[in-house]
Amino acid sequence: MPRHVTITGARALAEQDAARLDVVFAGYLNLFARPDAHVYLGSATGIDTLALEWLAVHSPAAISVVVPRTVADQPDLAAETIRTRRERGRLTHVVELGADHLGAPARLVVPL
């Protein structure tokens, strides 16, 4: 049976929490480190980006990232992570919702 999970979370992390994430991800995300799994991620710097990095290295699961506007509008670290993982073939989909600004209603612009 395929497994699906959505991950989104805090934008900022305390240093001690960020240092523990590899252990937390290994304990939880390993459940989705399978070829028949699909992980859906937000696109913010923080948990979203860190989970994307962990999954891209440790899991064969399909990965989809959804951004509220466009990838180019994301913070530099988040945008670079998305571009790098897309270029390396680790993203199944990148969905840009095309909102005019954060907090505005979104419209689908470019499913990839």
N, C-alpha and C positions, 0 to 999 in steps of 0.2 A: 504494500500500500504506500503510495507516494506521501511524502511529508512536506508540509508547507508551514512557513513561519514568517511573521513580519517583525522586524526589529527597528525600533526608533527609540530615542532616549535623550538623555541630557546633552546639552551643548558643551558644557564645561565640566571638568572633573577635577577633583582634588588630586594632587600628585600621587598620593598613596593609593587612591582608587585606580588610577590609570595603570599603575605598576601591577596591580592584581588582576587586570582584565584578561591576560593570557590564560591564567588559571580558570577564571570564570568562564571565558569563551570555550576553553577545552572541555570543561565540565558540562556546559549546556549546549553549545553549538555543535559539539561532536555528534549529537543526536541527529543533526541535519547534514553531517559530512558524508553524504551518500549521493551517488549519481541520480537517484530517483527523487531527490529532494529539491525544493525550490524555496529560496529565501528572498523576501522582499524587504528592501531597506529604504529608509529615508535618506536624505542626502546632506544632512548638516555635518559640520565639523563636530566631533565628539563621538558618542557611542556609535552613531551611524557609520562614520568613516572608519573608525577602529574595527568595527565588526566586518565591514567590507574588506579591509586589509587582511584580517584573520581568516575569513572565509576564502578569499582568493588564494591564499597560500596553503591552507589546511584542508580544503574541502573540494570535491568535484561537483558539488551541488550547483544547480542553475541559480544565477543571481540577477535580480532585477532591482534597479534603483529608480526612485521617483523624485523629481525635483519640482518645487512649486512654480518656478519660472523657467529658466533655462540653465544648462550646466554652466555657461559663461557667467551667469549671475550669482553662482554659488561662491562662498568664501574661497580664497585661493587654495587652501589645503584640500578642501572637499572637491573642488573642480579638478585639481591635479590628480587626486586619487581616482576619481571617476574616469578621467581621460586615460590615465595609465592602465587601469584595469580593463577598459574597453579595448585599447590597443593590443593588450596581451590576450584578448579573447576570453576574459574571465567574466564578462557581463553578458547575460542573455538578452536583457532589455534595459534601455534607458528611456524613461518616459519624462518628457518635459511638459508640465501642465500649462505653462504660458500665462500665469497670472500677471496682471499689470503691475502689481506690487504685493509684497507680503501682506496677508490678511485679506486680499481681494479674491473674488471668485476666480477659479482657475478655468482654463479651457485647454483641451488637448492640442498640443502643437506638433510634436514630432515623436511618434513611437518608433523605436529603433529595434 
